[in-house]
């Protein structure tokens, strides 16, 4: 976690933790996305890349709408938490699409 992350601290410190958590989730997503992309044929890749772009363009507005009722540091915390949740759902979806290693 970032140096200013204190999970028992203020809303601003909790937001720093949430930002760190989001960064980890995004790094995991990038890894799985790359692995999934590599497993596709050249013909399948454009549709898969387009699907990811649609997901990325929808993520921030969806979370902005979901956190509209909050203000200040609490809004930022809720927004980052929403982004993380949506990212983890996408990560789970992509992981299920990976070829199985039996």
Protein Blocks (a to p, Z undefined) as FASTA:
>chain_A
ZZklcfklcfklmmmmmmmmmmmmmmmmmmmmmmmmmmpcfklmmmmmmmmmmmmmmmmm
mmmmmmmmpgcjllmmmmmmmmmmmmmmmmmmmmmmpccdZZ
